[in-house]
Every structure is written in C-alpha cells, then in structure tokens.
C-alpha cells in the first residue's frame, strides 16, 4: 500500500485526493496564475530563499498577493515535507486569481503547494547530450513564471517527431529561453554567454553564472541563433535538470557533437554547491 501524499490548498493540508480547487478558480477559467518550483534533498529545500523571492516577483507582475506571510509559508512547506517523507523530490507553489464571481475578475488568491517525486537526468543523458529545435515565439511577461505553457505543450509532438528533447524560443533571429529552462553557450575562447532579454531569470541560471565567473569570462546579452550554431558548447539549465549539454540545434551539430569540458566542469561545480548548501542547512 502506497503512503498518502499530502498537499496544501487554500489554508488546509489535505490528502492529495482531496486537494482540489473549485471550477470558478481563475486558473481554470482563464489560466491566470503563477508558480514556482524548488527541489528537496534530504527533506531540505534547496535555495528556498531565492525561489520565494522569485515567487513574490511573479505574483506582483500579475497583481497577486500571497494570502499568508513568508514565515507561515515556510511552516506549511515544512509540514508538507514532514507528512510526505520524500527525501528527494520537488515542491511546486501555485498562486492563482482565486474563485472569481464572474469568471474574469480576480478574487482572493488561491495558494496551492504540492510535492512530487523527482529524478534528475541520469549519467548516460549527461554524457550523451540532447538535441533541440527552435521555434519563433516569445512568452508574454517573460519575467514572470506564469502557469501559461500553451506553446511549449502544443509543440511537444513536433519536438518528438523531429527526434529532439526540447524547443528553444527565438524571435527575429535572436534566441531567448526554453519553456522550462534557460540557455547558455560557450564561445571558442570559453566565454560563457546567456540571453539577457525575454527570459525568466532562473535560480539555477544565476548560480551557474556565478560559478562560471570564478573560472571563465561571462556575458549576459543578445544571443543570435547563428552564433549558437557556431558555438563551441551549448547547454541548458533548470531546477529539475541542473545542467544538460546540447549537442545539436535544428540539425546543426554543436562543436564536436559531444558534451564539452566547460559544461562538464560547471555541472560538477553546481552539484558541489548544492551539496554544500544542504550540509550548511543541516548544521543550523
């Protein structure tokens, strides 16, 4: 018999089967809401402060306000972690426009917190790298982590049919971000570059930039698609994938066609940073 999974919905911690929203919620009626997602290792949230800060920023962009304080939110997160006992997992915080009286105007926001098992990319995928395609699109409100993933989901079948793993958004020959990840490329001189506009400022993105700055030159700016094709290395970053090498873009082989040294070095540094963070949390 599997243990009961618990979630927090509008002020209550409930078994997942009972954790529901009313159909009047604006997330259902209009797809209006934001979310954030962080990992849990050893029952310890990883970089929680950073994710809470971004959660607030996304909420502010949609004129939503969390119904509880950060102190109360942290207590709820701890309660859900304790009840679920998933040492390696991911937690999603969702804030919606609430139960709208007319299906259009926001009401008191609905806060939902759920926890799910998480498996990070395996060694084989990291050593092999992935193929991606590009698509002409820029998200509305790129600075906010909204629940609108219509384009990314709509492109799933095309991604699969072209033998790729993900899609990178571009506009007028300039690339930006993936539906759920940030992009990095490495030039021939080992400069590490990431797009600065029309992107969500990922927590992993920020950590990788900081780590890269200790060993390499880094840049945040415009990344033309043609430069990406000619890059020495390309990789993506996200909470659930850490760092994944990209060896092919739109059928164009990147560099040697294999994950490069800079990518592998930064992944090792990121794993070490995460482990140090969890260990320091245990000592507090």
DOZA-802571 format. One record per residue: residue number from 1; residue in three letters; x, y, z of N, C-alpha, C in turn. Coordinates in Angstrom, 2 decimals. Each point is the difference from the previous one (the first is absolute). Layout:
! residues N
num,residuo,n_x,n_y,n_z,ca_x,ca_y,ca_z,c_x,c_y,c_z
NUM,Ala,X,Y,Z,X,Y,Z,X,Y,Z
...
***
This chain:
! residues 284
num,residuo,n_x,n_y,n_z,ca_x,ca_y,ca_z,c_x,c_y,c_z
1,Unk,0.84,-1.20,0.00,-0.84,1.20,0.00,0.88,1.25,0.00
2,Unk,-0.22,0.90,-0.96,0.79,1.20,-0.10,-0.41,1.01,1.09
3,Unk,0.99,0.75,0.54,-0.34,1.01,1.01,-0.81,1.13,-0.60
4,Unk,-0.79,0.66,0.82,-0.82,1.12,-0.46,0.87,1.21,-0.28
5,Unk,-0.22,0.64,-1.13,0.70,1.23,-0.35,-0.88,1.17,0.42
6,Unk,0.61,1.02,0.59,-0.75,1.15,0.50,0.34,1.26,-0.80
7,Unk,-0.96,0.91,-0.06,0.19,1.29,-0.66,-0.71,1.08,0.82
8,Unk,0.42,1.23,-0.21,-0.62,1.16,0.65,-0.87,0.73,-1.01
9,Unk,-1.26,0.22,0.34,-0.92,0.71,-0.89,-0.84,0.99,0.82
10,Unk,0.17,1.27,-0.28,-0.83,1.05,0.60,-0.16,-0.16,1.51
11,Unk,1.13,-0.12,0.69,-0.01,0.01,1.46,-0.05,-1.35,0.68
12,Unk,-0.06,-1.10,-0.77,-0.09,-1.32,0.59,1.03,-0.95,-0.61
13,Unk,0.58,-0.85,0.85,0.84,-1.10,-0.47,-0.89,-1.23,-0.08
14,Unk,-0.16,-0.53,-1.21,-0.96,-1.07,-0.25,0.66,-1.16,-0.77
15,Unk,-0.57,-1.21,0.13,0.44,-1.07,-0.90,-0.17,0.45,-1.44
16,Unk,0.93,-0.40,-0.87,0.00,0.48,-1.37,-1.34,-0.23,-0.70
17,Unk,-0.66,-1.11,0.28,-1.29,-0.31,-0.64,-1.08,1.01,0.36
18,Unk,0.17,0.68,1.13,-0.99,0.99,0.44,0.44,1.44,-0.28
19,Unk,1.20,0.17,-0.53,0.56,1.33,-0.22,-0.46,0.54,-1.34
20,Unk,-1.10,0.72,0.00,-0.61,0.47,-1.24,-0.30,1.50,0.05
21,Unk,-0.19,0.58,-1.18,-0.46,1.37,-0.14,-1.38,0.01,-0.64
22,Unk,-0.80,0.99,0.34,-1.33,0.15,-0.60,0.15,0.42,-1.46
23,Unk,-0.95,-0.39,-0.82,0.08,0.32,-1.43,-0.08,1.49,-0.29
24,Unk,-0.37,0.82,0.99,-0.03,1.44,-0.20,1.39,0.63,0.10
25,Unk,1.01,-0.80,0.39,1.34,0.56,0.16,0.52,0.51,-1.34
26,Unk,0.66,1.17,0.02,0.47,0.61,-1.24,1.09,-0.80,-0.70
27,Unk,0.65,-0.91,0.70,0.95,-0.88,-0.67,-0.72,-0.93,-0.97
28,Unk,-1.23,-0.36,0.33,-0.82,-0.85,-0.86,-0.75,0.84,-1.03
29,Unk,-0.59,1.10,0.45,-0.81,0.83,-0.88,0.82,0.73,-1.07
30,Unk,1.19,0.53,0.42,0.76,0.86,-0.91,1.50,-0.33,-0.05
31,Unk,0.43,-1.02,0.71,1.43,-0.32,0.02,0.82,1.09,0.67
32,Unk,-0.59,0.64,1.03,0.65,1.15,0.63,0.65,-0.42,1.31
33,Unk,1.32,0.06,0.03,0.71,-0.36,1.22,1.49,-0.09,-0.25
34,Unk,0.74,-0.15,1.09,1.46,-0.16,-0.06,0.38,-1.19,0.87
35,Unk,1.23,-0.44,-0.16,0.48,-1.09,0.84,1.51,0.08,0.15
36,Unk,0.53,-0.79,0.91,1.44,-0.21,0.05,0.25,-1.41,0.49
37,Unk,1.23,-0.44,-0.17,0.32,-1.41,0.23,1.42,-0.09,0.55
38,Unk,0.17,-0.75,1.07,1.34,-0.20,0.55,0.18,-1.47,0.36
39,Unk,1.26,-0.40,0.13,0.30,-1.39,0.32,0.15,-0.19,1.50
40,Unk,-0.24,-1.22,0.43,0.19,-0.40,1.40,0.98,-1.16,0.03
41,Unk,1.11,0.18,0.70,1.00,-1.06,0.17,0.12,-0.30,1.49
42,Unk,-0.12,-1.27,0.35,0.11,-0.35,1.42,-1.01,0.74,0.83
43,Unk,-1.20,0.21,-0.56,-1.08,0.75,0.66,0.36,1.46,0.25
44,Unk,1.00,0.51,-0.73,0.42,1.39,0.13,-0.26,0.75,-1.30
45,Unk,-0.77,1.09,0.01,-0.19,0.80,-1.22,1.33,0.60,-0.46
46,Unk,0.26,-0.05,-1.29,1.25,0.49,-0.56,-0.21,1.40,-0.56
47,Unk,0.78,0.98,0.52,-0.07,1.41,-0.43,-1.41,0.58,0.15
48,Unk,-0.68,-0.33,1.08,-1.38,0.42,0.19,-0.15,1.52,0.00
49,Unk,0.91,0.73,0.62,-0.11,1.46,0.05,-0.09,0.60,-1.40
50,Unk,0.81,-0.53,-0.91,0.01,0.52,-1.37,-1.32,-0.28,-0.71
51,Unk,-0.54,-1.18,0.21,-1.25,-0.35,-0.67,-1.17,0.79,0.58
52,Unk,0.00,0.26,1.30,-1.06,0.81,0.58,0.05,1.43,-0.53
53,Unk,1.21,0.53,-0.16,0.14,1.35,-0.54,-0.56,0.08,-1.42
54,Unk,0.30,-1.01,-0.81,-0.51,0.01,-1.38,-1.51,-0.23,-0.03
55,Unk,-0.51,-0.82,0.91,-1.44,-0.24,0.10,-0.74,1.30,0.26
56,Unk,0.52,0.80,0.93,-0.60,1.30,0.30,0.06,0.92,-1.22
57,Unk,1.12,-0.01,-0.71,0.14,0.87,-1.18,-1.00,-0.39,-1.10
58,Unk,-0.17,-1.30,-0.21,-0.97,-0.46,-1.00,-1.42,0.40,0.40
59,Unk,-0.30,-0.16,1.29,-1.33,0.36,0.50,-0.26,1.49,-0.20
60,Unk,0.99,0.82,0.30,-0.16,1.44,-0.15,-0.25,0.38,-1.45
61,Unk,0.63,-0.71,-0.95,-0.19,0.29,-1.42,-1.44,-0.23,-0.43
62,Unk,-0.71,-0.90,0.69,-1.41,-0.27,-0.30,-0.93,0.64,1.03
63,Unk,0.54,0.89,0.83,-0.78,0.72,1.00,-0.68,-0.98,0.97
64,Unk,0.73,-1.03,0.36,-0.47,-0.97,0.99,0.84,0.12,1.26
65,Unk,-0.62,-0.28,1.14,0.71,0.06,1.27,-0.22,-1.29,0.76
66,Unk,1.09,-0.55,0.54,-0.12,-1.24,0.76,-0.91,0.22,1.21
67,Unk,-0.88,-0.97,0.28,-0.95,0.16,1.11,0.61,-0.25,1.38
68,Unk,1.25,-0.50,0.04,0.66,-0.24,1.28,1.40,0.61,-0.03
69,Unk,0.57,0.20,1.17,1.35,0.58,0.09,1.05,-1.03,-0.39
70,Unk,1.22,0.46,-0.25,1.08,-0.93,-0.34,0.28,-0.96,1.16
71,Unk,-0.13,0.50,1.21,0.21,-0.86,1.17,-1.03,-1.13,0.03
72,Unk,-1.25,0.35,-0.28,-1.05,-1.02,-0.05,0.20,-0.94,-1.18
73,Unk,0.45,0.55,-1.11,0.24,-0.81,-1.19,1.11,-1.03,0.27
74,Unk,1.05,0.43,0.65,1.09,-0.93,0.33,-0.50,-1.11,0.94
75,Unk,-0.86,0.37,0.92,-0.55,-0.99,0.93,-0.85,-1.02,-0.75
76,Unk,-0.77,0.47,-0.97,-0.82,-0.92,-0.80,0.88,-0.93,-0.81
77,Unk,1.05,0.55,-0.60,0.94,-0.82,-0.78,0.60,-1.09,0.88
78,Unk,0.41,0.35,1.20,0.56,-0.98,0.93,-1.02,-1.06,0.37
79,Unk,-1.25,0.41,0.21,-1.04,-0.96,0.36,-0.26,-0.99,-1.13
80,Unk,-0.07,0.51,-1.23,-0.23,-0.89,-1.14,1.18,-0.96,-0.18
81,Unk,1.22,0.51,0.16,1.19,-0.86,-0.11,-0.03,-1.09,1.06
82,Unk,-0.34,0.37,1.23,-0.05,-0.98,1.10,-1.06,-1.07,-0.27
83,Unk,-1.15,0.42,-0.47,-1.10,-0.96,-0.23,0.30,-0.95,-1.16
84,Unk,0.65,0.52,-1.03,0.21,-0.81,-1.20,1.23,-0.90,0.07
85,Unk,1.03,0.44,0.71,1.22,-0.79,0.13,0.54,-0.42,-1.37
86,Unk,0.29,0.99,-0.84,0.64,-0.23,-1.31,1.36,0.70,0.01
87,Unk,1.04,-0.66,0.44,1.31,0.65,0.16,0.53,0.67,-1.26
88,Unk,-0.25,-0.63,-1.16,0.42,0.58,-1.28,-1.25,0.26,-0.83
89,Unk,-0.35,1.26,-0.13,-1.27,0.33,-0.64,0.01,1.44,-0.48
90,Unk,-1.12,0.40,-0.57,-0.19,1.39,-0.40,-1.28,0.54,0.61
91,Unk,0.00,1.28,0.33,-1.19,0.64,0.56,-0.41,1.16,-0.90
92,Unk,-1.30,0.05,-0.28,-0.55,1.04,-0.86,-0.93,0.88,0.83
93,Unk,0.21,1.32,-0.09,-0.87,0.98,0.62,-0.78,0.69,-1.11
94,Unk,-1.31,-0.03,0.08,-0.86,0.59,-1.03,-0.88,1.07,0.63
95,Unk,-0.07,1.16,-0.63,-0.87,1.09,0.46,-0.88,0.41,-1.17
96,Unk,-1.32,-0.10,0.19,-0.93,0.30,-1.08,-0.85,1.22,0.32
97,Unk,-0.83,0.38,-0.98,-0.88,1.16,0.18,-1.18,-0.25,0.91
98,Unk,-0.14,-1.21,0.50,-1.04,-0.29,0.99,-1.36,-0.31,-0.60
99,Unk,-0.99,-0.13,0.88,-1.36,-0.38,-0.41,-0.74,1.23,-0.49
100,Unk,0.00,0.19,-1.30,-0.55,1.20,-0.61,-1.52,-0.08,-0.11
101,Unk,-0.67,1.07,0.38,-1.46,0.03,-0.04,-0.53,0.02,-1.43
102,Unk,0.75,0.62,-0.91,-0.47,0.10,-1.38,0.91,-0.71,-1.00
103,Unk,0.98,-0.77,0.51,0.88,-0.75,-0.88,1.03,0.84,-0.72
104,Unk,0.19,1.25,0.45,0.95,0.88,-0.66,0.80,0.86,0.99
105,Unk,-0.67,0.57,0.98,0.68,0.87,0.95,0.59,-0.82,1.15
106,Unk,1.25,0.31,0.38,0.63,-0.72,1.11,-0.73,0.19,1.32
107,Unk,0.11,-1.00,0.85,-0.57,0.05,1.35,1.14,-0.27,0.99
108,Unk,-0.31,-0.52,1.17,1.05,-0.36,0.94,0.84,-1.13,-0.60
109,Unk,1.33,0.20,-0.13,0.83,-1.00,-0.68,-0.05,-1.37,0.66
110,Unk,0.13,-1.03,-0.82,0.10,-1.38,0.49,1.47,-0.40,0.03
111,Unk,0.47,-0.46,1.16,1.37,-0.49,0.13,-0.02,-1.51,0.12
112,Unk,0.79,-0.65,-0.86,0.10,-1.46,-0.02,1.46,-0.39,0.11
113,Unk,0.30,-1.00,0.81,1.37,-0.51,0.13,-0.06,-1.52,-0.07
114,Unk,0.73,-0.57,-0.96,0.02,-1.45,-0.11,1.43,-0.50,-0.17
115,Unk,0.20,-1.25,0.35,1.31,-0.63,-0.04,-0.07,-1.27,-0.84
116,Unk,1.00,-0.19,-0.86,0.02,-1.16,-0.89,1.38,-0.60,-0.04
117,Unk,0.09,-1.32,-0.21,1.33,-0.63,-0.16,0.74,0.61,-1.18
118,Unk,1.32,0.05,0.07,0.80,0.61,-1.04,1.22,-0.85,-0.29
119,Unk,0.22,-0.27,-1.28,1.21,-0.70,-0.44,0.78,0.93,-0.92
120,Unk,1.23,0.30,0.35,0.83,0.87,-0.81,0.53,-0.78,-1.21
121,Unk,0.43,0.72,-1.06,0.53,-0.69,-1.19,1.12,-0.96,0.37
122,Unk,-0.01,-1.18,-0.60,1.00,-1.01,0.29,1.33,0.29,-0.67
123,Unk,1.03,-0.73,0.41,1.35,0.21,-0.51,0.07,-0.23,-1.51
124,Unk,-0.75,-0.96,-0.50,0.04,-0.30,-1.44,-0.46,1.19,-0.82
125,Unk,-1.07,0.67,0.44,-0.51,1.17,-0.73,0.99,1.15,0.07
126,Unk,0.61,0.19,1.16,0.98,1.08,0.17,1.22,-0.24,-0.88
127,Unk,0.43,-1.24,-0.13,1.18,-0.31,-0.80,-0.28,0.02,-1.49
128,Unk,-1.26,-0.25,-0.38,-0.37,-0.03,-1.41,-0.43,1.37,-0.50
129,Unk,-0.71,0.77,0.82,-0.54,1.28,-0.42,-1.33,-0.16,-0.71
130,Unk,-0.66,1.11,-0.27,-1.33,-0.04,-0.62,-0.03,0.83,-1.28
131,Unk,-1.04,-0.24,-0.80,-0.26,0.77,-1.20,-1.21,0.89,0.25
132,Unk,0.03,1.23,-0.55,-1.12,0.91,0.16,-0.37,0.61,-1.35
133,Unk,-1.20,0.55,-0.06,-0.44,0.77,-1.15,-0.30,1.42,0.47
134,Unk,-0.24,0.91,-0.94,-0.38,1.37,0.36,-1.36,0.34,-0.60
135,Unk,-0.65,1.00,0.60,-1.33,0.40,-0.46,-0.17,1.49,0.24
136,Unk,-0.62,0.68,-0.95,-0.23,1.45,0.08,-1.08,0.32,1.03
137,Unk,0.41,0.53,1.15,-0.97,0.29,1.07,0.72,0.71,1.15
138,Unk,-0.72,0.90,0.65,0.45,0.62,1.25,-1.16,-0.04,0.97
139,Unk,0.24,-0.47,1.21,-1.07,-0.08,1.00,-0.52,1.39,0.38
140,Unk,-1.29,0.08,0.28,-0.55,1.20,0.62,0.54,0.08,1.43
141,Unk,0.44,1.18,0.41,0.58,0.20,1.33,1.12,-1.02,0.28
142,Unk,1.08,0.02,-0.78,1.07,-0.97,0.20,0.62,0.05,1.39
143,Unk,-0.08,1.17,0.67,0.61,0.13,1.32,-0.80,-0.70,1.09
144,Unk,-1.22,-0.43,-0.32,-0.85,-0.67,0.99,-0.14,-1.48,-0.33
145,Unk,-0.05,-0.81,1.04,-0.17,-1.45,-0.19,-1.50,-0.30,0.08
146,Unk,-0.67,0.24,-1.12,-1.45,-0.20,-0.03,-0.33,-1.45,-0.28
147,Unk,-1.27,-0.36,0.18,-0.44,-1.37,-0.24,-0.36,-0.23,-1.46
148,Unk,0.18,1.00,-0.86,-0.34,-0.13,-1.42,1.16,-0.66,-0.76
149,Unk,-0.15,-1.27,-0.29,1.01,-0.75,-0.76,-0.59,-0.52,-1.31
150,Unk,-0.96,0.73,-0.54,-0.72,-0.46,-1.18,0.94,-0.32,-1.16
151,Unk,0.91,0.91,-0.33,0.88,-0.23,-1.15,0.90,-1.21,0.20
152,Unk,0.64,-0.09,1.16,0.89,-1.12,0.24,-0.71,-1.33,-0.09
153,Unk,-1.19,-0.08,0.57,-0.77,-1.25,-0.03,-0.47,-0.29,-1.42
154,Unk,-0.40,1.05,-0.73,-0.47,-0.20,-1.37,1.10,-0.53,-0.91
155,Unk,1.26,0.30,0.33,1.12,-0.41,-0.85,0.56,-1.37,0.37
156,Unk,-0.54,-0.65,1.02,0.55,-1.29,0.44,0.06,-1.01,-1.14
157,Unk,-1.06,-0.11,-0.76,-0.03,-0.99,-1.09,1.03,0.32,-1.08
158,Unk,0.17,1.29,-0.32,1.01,0.37,-0.99,1.40,-0.31,0.50
159,Unk,0.25,0.27,1.26,1.30,-0.30,0.59,0.31,-1.49,-0.15
160,Unk,-0.97,-0.83,0.36,0.19,-1.45,-0.09,0.19,-0.45,-1.44
161,Unk,-0.80,0.55,-0.91,0.06,-0.44,-1.40,1.34,0.35,-0.64
162,Unk,0.69,1.01,0.53,1.30,0.41,-0.54,1.17,-0.60,0.79
163,Unk,-0.32,-0.94,0.88,1.04,-0.70,0.74,0.75,0.86,0.99
164,Unk,-0.67,1.05,0.50,0.64,0.93,0.94,-0.55,-0.21,1.41
165,Unk,0.62,0.71,0.94,-0.40,-0.09,1.40,-0.70,1.25,0.51
166,Unk,0.21,1.14,-0.68,-0.61,1.25,0.49,-0.01,1.02,-1.13
167,Unk,-0.67,1.12,0.26,-0.10,1.07,-0.99,0.50,1.30,0.61
168,Unk,0.81,0.72,-0.77,0.55,1.29,0.40,-0.75,1.09,-0.75
169,Unk,-0.49,1.00,0.74,-0.72,1.09,-0.63,0.98,1.01,-0.62
170,Unk,-0.40,0.55,-1.15,0.78,1.02,-0.70,-0.96,1.04,-0.58
171,Unk,0.53,1.18,-0.25,-0.79,1.05,-0.66,0.94,0.88,-0.81
172,Unk,-0.30,0.13,-1.30,0.81,0.83,-0.90,1.48,-0.38,0.07
173,Unk,0.27,-1.31,0.04,1.37,-0.48,-0.04,0.74,0.05,1.31
174,Unk,-0.69,0.33,1.09,0.62,0.07,1.33,-0.68,-1.02,0.92
175,Unk,0.79,-0.81,0.69,-0.57,-1.04,0.88,-0.18,0.54,1.41
176,Unk,-0.91,-0.63,0.75,-0.29,0.47,1.36,0.05,-1.14,1.02
177,Unk,-1.03,-0.84,0.04,-0.12,-0.99,1.06,-0.78,-1.21,-0.49
178,Unk,0.02,-1.05,0.80,-0.85,-1.17,-0.21,-1.28,0.18,0.80
179,Unk,-1.02,-0.83,-0.23,-1.20,0.11,0.83,0.28,-0.13,1.49
180,Unk,0.99,-0.83,0.37,0.26,-0.24,1.42,1.47,0.14,0.39
181,Unk,0.83,0.51,-0.91,1.44,0.05,0.26,0.62,1.28,-0.56
182,Unk,1.20,0.32,0.50,0.80,1.09,-0.55,1.08,-0.56,-0.91
183,Unk,0.50,0.85,-0.89,1.00,-0.39,-0.99,1.36,0.62,0.31
184,Unk,1.06,-0.76,-0.25,1.37,0.50,0.06,0.75,-0.49,-1.22
185,Unk,0.97,0.80,-0.45,0.93,-0.49,-1.02,1.42,0.37,0.43
186,Unk,0.95,-0.72,-0.56,1.42,0.24,0.29,0.69,0.32,-1.31
187,Unk,0.66,1.16,-0.06,0.73,0.39,-1.19,1.34,-0.75,-0.08
188,Unk,0.70,0.19,-1.11,1.28,-0.68,-0.21,1.03,0.37,1.06
189,Unk,-0.10,1.23,0.56,0.95,0.42,1.03,-0.48,-0.36,1.40
190,Unk,-1.03,-0.86,0.10,-0.58,-0.48,1.26,-0.83,1.04,0.74
191,Unk,-0.34,1.11,-0.66,-0.93,0.95,0.60,-1.38,-0.64,0.10
192,Unk,-0.60,0.09,1.18,-1.32,-0.60,0.25,-1.06,1.09,-0.15
193,Unk,-0.95,-0.21,-0.91,-0.96,1.03,-0.37,-1.42,-0.51,0.20
194,Unk,-0.88,0.88,0.49,-1.42,-0.35,0.16,-0.88,1.18,-0.41
195,Unk,-1.14,-0.24,-0.63,-0.90,1.10,-0.39,-0.44,0.82,1.20
196,Unk,-0.17,1.30,-0.23,-0.37,0.91,1.08,-1.43,0.51,-0.11
197,Unk,-0.61,-0.09,-1.19,-1.34,0.55,-0.21,-0.99,-1.10,-0.36
198,Unk,-1.26,0.25,0.36,-1.10,-0.93,-0.28,0.24,-1.37,0.63
199,Unk,0.58,0.02,1.20,0.26,-1.26,0.70,-0.46,0.11,1.45
200,Unk,-0.36,-1.14,0.57,-0.21,-0.09,1.44,1.37,-0.13,0.65
201,Unk,0.25,0.79,1.02,1.30,-0.04,0.67,0.05,-1.18,0.96
202,Unk,0.44,-1.13,-0.51,0.02,-1.23,0.77,0.97,0.04,1.16
203,Unk,-0.33,-0.69,1.07,0.89,-0.11,1.15,1.24,-0.80,-0.38
204,Unk,-0.19,-1.09,-0.73,1.15,-0.78,-0.46,0.83,0.82,-0.96
205,Unk,-0.64,0.78,-0.85,0.71,0.90,-0.92,0.92,0.93,0.77
206,Unk,-0.51,0.60,1.06,0.80,0.93,0.79,1.17,-0.71,0.66
207,Unk,-0.25,-1.19,0.55,1.08,-0.75,0.65,1.08,-0.40,-1.00
208,Unk,-0.42,-0.40,-1.20,0.97,-0.39,-1.02,0.83,1.21,-0.45
209,Unk,-0.64,1.15,-0.15,0.74,1.21,-0.36,1.06,0.33,1.05
210,Unk,-0.38,-0.13,1.26,0.94,0.28,1.08,1.16,-0.99,0.01
211,Unk,-0.32,-1.28,-0.17,1.04,-1.02,-0.04,0.91,0.17,-1.20
212,Unk,-0.60,0.29,-1.15,0.79,0.19,-1.22,0.94,1.19,0.13
213,Unk,-0.46,1.06,0.69,0.81,1.20,0.17,1.26,-0.22,0.79
214,Unk,0.07,-1.09,0.74,1.21,-0.31,0.78,1.11,-0.59,-0.87
215,Unk,-0.36,-0.49,-1.18,0.98,-0.70,-0.85,0.06,0.55,-1.43
216,Unk,-1.09,0.61,-0.44,-0.08,0.44,-1.39,-0.56,1.42,-0.07
217,Unk,0.13,0.61,-1.15,-0.67,1.26,-0.26,-1.48,-0.32,-0.26
218,Unk,-0.91,0.86,0.51,-1.43,-0.22,-0.20,-0.65,1.24,-0.60
219,Unk,-1.09,-0.23,-0.73,-0.75,1.11,-0.60,-1.49,-0.30,0.05
220,Unk,-0.79,1.03,0.26,-1.45,-0.05,-0.16,-0.35,1.00,-1.08
221,Unk,-0.62,-0.48,-1.07,-0.29,0.91,-1.10,-0.81,-0.66,-1.09
222,Unk,0.10,0.57,-1.21,-0.72,-0.52,-1.15,0.74,-1.21,-0.57
223,Unk,-0.75,-1.06,-0.29,0.60,-1.21,-0.57,-0.68,-0.30,-1.34
224,Unk,0.63,0.37,-1.12,-0.56,-0.33,-1.31,0.00,-1.52,-0.22
225,Unk,-0.99,-0.48,-0.72,-0.09,-1.43,-0.30,1.23,-0.47,-0.77
226,Unk,0.50,0.82,-0.90,1.18,-0.38,-0.78,1.22,-0.20,0.90
227,Unk,0.12,0.82,1.05,1.10,-0.18,0.95,-0.14,-1.32,0.75
228,Unk,-1.24,-0.36,0.28,-0.25,-1.26,0.71,0.45,-1.19,-0.84
229,Unk,-0.31,0.06,-1.29,0.41,-1.08,-0.90,1.53,-0.17,-0.01
230,Unk,0.73,1.12,0.15,1.46,-0.03,-0.09,0.68,-0.15,1.36
231,Unk,-0.78,-0.14,1.06,0.56,-0.05,1.35,0.89,-1.22,0.21
232,Unk,0.92,0.13,0.92,0.87,-1.12,0.39,-0.79,-1.01,0.81
233,Unk,-0.85,0.51,0.92,-0.86,-0.84,0.82,-1.33,0.72,0.22
234,Unk,-1.05,-0.77,0.22,-1.31,0.55,0.36,-0.59,-0.89,1.08
235,Unk,-0.66,0.62,0.98,-0.67,-0.80,1.02,-1.20,0.77,0.55
236,Unk,-0.89,-0.72,0.66,-1.15,0.62,0.65,0.10,-0.20,1.50
237,Unk,-0.71,0.84,0.74,-0.02,-0.11,1.46,-1.43,0.09,0.51
238,Unk,-0.28,-0.73,1.06,-1.30,0.10,0.67,0.07,-0.69,1.35
239,Unk,-1.04,0.22,0.80,-0.07,-0.63,1.32,-0.02,-1.51,-0.11
240,Unk,-0.75,-0.54,-0.95,-0.17,-1.44,-0.09,1.07,-0.69,-0.85
241,Unk,0.75,0.77,-0.79,1.01,-0.61,-0.88,1.42,0.38,0.35
242,Unk,0.16,0.96,0.95,1.32,0.53,0.31,0.63,0.58,-1.27
243,Unk,0.95,-0.73,-0.59,0.62,0.40,-1.26,-0.05,-1.19,-0.95
244,Unk,-0.54,0.23,-1.20,-0.04,-1.05,-1.02,0.71,0.50,-1.26
245,Unk,1.00,-0.75,-0.50,0.68,0.40,-1.23,-0.92,-0.13,-1.21
246,Unk,0.13,0.93,-0.93,-0.74,-0.02,-1.26,1.02,-0.23,-1.12
247,Unk,-0.18,-1.05,-0.77,0.99,-0.35,-1.02,-0.50,0.25,-1.42
248,Unk,-1.28,0.38,-0.13,-0.55,0.26,-1.32,-1.15,1.00,0.10
249,Unk,0.00,1.01,-0.87,-1.05,1.01,-0.05,-0.54,0.09,-1.43
250,Unk,-1.28,-0.30,-0.18,-0.61,0.04,-1.33,0.78,-0.85,-1.01
251,Unk,0.52,-1.12,0.46,0.76,-0.88,-0.88,1.46,0.39,-0.16
252,Unk,0.39,1.17,0.53,1.40,0.44,-0.08,0.76,-0.56,1.20
253,Unk,1.12,-0.68,-0.29,0.83,-0.57,1.07,0.76,1.13,0.69
254,Unk,-0.02,-0.02,1.32,0.69,1.03,0.79,1.39,-0.50,0.37
255,Unk,1.01,0.78,-0.32,1.38,-0.35,0.34,0.40,-1.35,-0.54
256,Unk,0.45,-0.87,0.88,0.43,-1.34,-0.39,-1.15,-0.99,-0.06
257,Unk,-1.20,0.48,0.39,-1.14,-0.90,0.06,-0.08,-0.78,1.29
258,Unk,0.87,0.36,0.95,0.02,-0.64,1.31,0.03,1.06,1.09
259,Unk,-0.48,-0.32,1.22,0.06,0.96,1.10,1.43,0.48,0.22
260,Unk,0.15,1.32,0.21,1.34,0.58,0.11,0.49,0.12,1.43
261,Unk,1.27,0.39,0.11,0.67,0.08,1.30,-0.60,1.07,0.90
262,Unk,-0.34,1.16,-0.56,-0.56,1.08,0.81,-1.34,-0.44,0.59
263,Unk,-0.84,-0.63,-0.81,-1.30,-0.48,0.48,0.18,-1.01,1.11
264,Unk,0.88,-0.96,-0.18,0.22,-1.03,1.02,0.57,0.60,1.28
265,Unk,0.88,0.97,-0.14,0.59,0.65,1.18,-1.06,0.76,0.80
266,Unk,-0.85,0.75,-0.70,-1.03,0.77,0.68,-1.03,-0.91,0.67
267,Unk,-0.32,-1.12,-0.61,-0.93,-0.94,0.63,0.59,-0.54,1.30
268,Unk,1.26,-0.37,-0.01,0.65,-0.49,1.23,0.01,1.08,1.07
269,Unk,0.26,1.24,-0.40,0.02,1.11,0.96,-1.39,0.25,0.57
270,Unk,-1.03,-0.12,-0.83,-1.37,0.22,0.46,-0.43,-1.07,0.99
271,Unk,0.31,-1.24,-0.29,-0.33,-1.10,0.92,0.68,0.23,1.34
272,Unk,1.26,0.42,-0.02,0.74,0.27,1.23,-0.64,1.14,0.79
273,Unk,-0.43,1.06,-0.70,-0.65,1.13,0.66,-1.29,-0.44,0.68
274,Unk,-0.79,-0.81,-0.67,-1.26,-0.47,0.58,0.26,-0.85,1.25
275,Unk,0.99,-0.88,-0.08,0.32,-0.86,1.15,0.47,0.83,1.18
276,Unk,0.80,1.02,-0.26,0.48,0.88,1.07,-1.15,0.76,0.64
277,Unk,-0.96,0.43,-0.82,-1.15,0.73,0.52,-0.84,-0.88,0.92
278,Unk,-0.24,-1.24,-0.42,-0.79,-0.92,0.82,0.74,-0.31,1.30
279,Unk,1.30,-0.22,-0.08,0.77,-0.30,1.21,0.00,1.16,0.97
280,Unk,0.10,1.23,-0.51,-0.01,1.17,0.88,-1.36,0.19,0.64
281,Unk,-1.07,-0.39,-0.71,-1.34,0.10,0.57,-0.16,-0.97,1.15
282,Unk,0.54,-1.21,-0.13,-0.09,-0.99,1.06,0.71,0.48,1.27
283,Unk,1.07,0.80,-0.18,0.81,0.43,1.15,-0.66,1.12,0.78
284,Unk,-0.94,0.69,-0.64,-0.67,1.14,0.67,-0.84,-0.47,1.17
***
